[in-house]
Amino acid sequence: MKLNSKSGLAILLIGCGALILLGKIGLGLGFLMSYLFPLALLGLGYYGIRNGSKFFGWAIFAVGLLALVGKFSGLFAIIFAVGLIYFGVTVLKKKQNSSTF
């Protein structure tokens, strides 16, 4: 089998169809795909910026970045909560140390 541009497209279509079919029968890669799509948008945006299409490249890059930040929002909330707890503990320790003297 010779690979050319049409066979590459055919392989891409077969792969996409297989992923959709696996998702429908419960064996999908939903967790992975939910992160892969924003990363692909970032890659396409970067590729567009590098090849001279600055407006569309930055637009696609921004959409991918916003989608990825949305995916990591739970992680950002956990980091923020841990930071608040740490800050509260340090404030309490400073207050206890200053009241003993």
C-alpha positions, -999 to +999 in steps of 0.1 A: +000+000+000+014+033-011+009+063+012+001+096-004-021+126+007-054+108+000-043+077+020-033+099+049-067+115+049-083+080+048-062+069+078-072+101+097-109+094+089-106+058+099-090+068+132-116+094+140-144+070+132-128+043+154-126+068+183-162+078+179-173+041+178-152+033+208-168+062+227-203+050+218-197+014+231-181+027+263-144+022+256-136+057+246-107+080+255-129+108+266-106+120+294-076+120+270-095+136+242-109+164+264-073+175+269-061+166+234-084+189+216-073+221+233-037+211+229-044+206+192-059+240+190-028+255+206-006+236+181-027+248+151-027+283+164+011+283+168+015+268+134-007+295+119+013+322+136+046+308+124+033+306+088+021+342+086-016+340+093-013+360+125-049+369+131-064+335+127-034+319+144-037+340+175-075+335+175-072+297+174-044+298+199-065+320+223-095+296+220-072+266+227-057+284+257-091+293+272-103+258+267-072+244+284-075+269+313-111+257+317-099+221+319-074+230+346-098+252+366-104+225+392-066+223+397-063+261+400-091+261+426-072+235+447-040+254+445-058+286+455-075+269+485-041+255+497-026+289+493-054+305+514-049+278+541-011+284+542-016+321+543-041+318+572-018+295+592+012+319+588-009+348+599-020+329+630+016+319+638+028+355+635-001+367+657+007+341+684+044+349+683+039+387+686+014+383+715+038+363+737+064+391+738 
